[in-house]
Amino acid sequence: MSLNPPLRDWRGRRAWLIGASSGIGRATAEALHARGAQVIVSARRGDLLEAFAAAHPGSVALPLDTADAAQVQAAAAQVLAGGAPDLVCYCAGYYRDMRATDFDLSVMRRHEQVNYDGALQVLGAVLPGMLAAARAGRPGHVSLVSSVAGFRGLPKSLAYGPTKAALIHLAEALYLDLHDLGLGVSVINPGFVATRLTAGNDFSMPALITPDAAAAAILRGWERGQFDIHFPKRFTRWLKLLRVLPYPWYFPAVRRFTGL
């Protein structure tokens, strides 16, 4: 069922991706550029963004640190100066596995700062312009990259999982508030993707896919007007099933499957 206006023809559209220097963000930016979009890529690593812009004519490198409110406001103003973007996708992410027996408050707060607070900074800077455009008949789309780790509590996901759960909740509330104005909202929940963030995992990652495969699934979801874009289905459908289990069944099931 289509919950958003489908995004099929990217020619002439402008897309701003935050967290696009590597991994899923970069692959998605490449896929959008290949389909004719003007892509604006942001992240902290300006050198990687400039390399992307050089390899993808017409794209724009816009370095920023989402923890710096002034930088985010300045970047959003630059993007909005060319008109409200057709797509804003928050891909920035930070991940370190953690269990409560090794609780580190600074690491917990770093996850919150990058994964959730950064999204709020971007939304606060860009939403007024996108709302004005929507009311003028030019609605755009907001997409947040969360994770299946946000579905329910998981071992080693003490710091990461709660921030991704917050993004899912945020996307749901945004959808309810913005849908009637014509603005699209989607949440992206990948399983395991081979990126710099997952490279440090010391366990076997089931149904591991490449960033290019993730980008293809994301564009397919936007094309179909989906709200919940999750992949790969052979893995994420099982995790969705776990969401409905009562706790007396859920906790033993997770311990059995993870061995933790």
Secondary structure, DSSP 8 states (H G I E B T S, - for coil): ---S------TT-EEEEES-SSHHHHHHHHHHHHTT-EEEEE-S-HHHHHHHHHHSTT-EE----TT-HHHHHHHHHHHHTT---SEEEE-------B-GGG--HHHHHHHIIIIIIHHHHHHHHHHHHHHHHHHTT---EEEEE--GGGTS--TTBTTHHHHHHHHHHHHHHHHHHHGGGT-EEEEEEE--B-STTTTT--S--TT-B-HHHHHHHHHHHHHTT-SEEEE-HHHHHHHHHHHTS-HHHHHHHHHHHH--
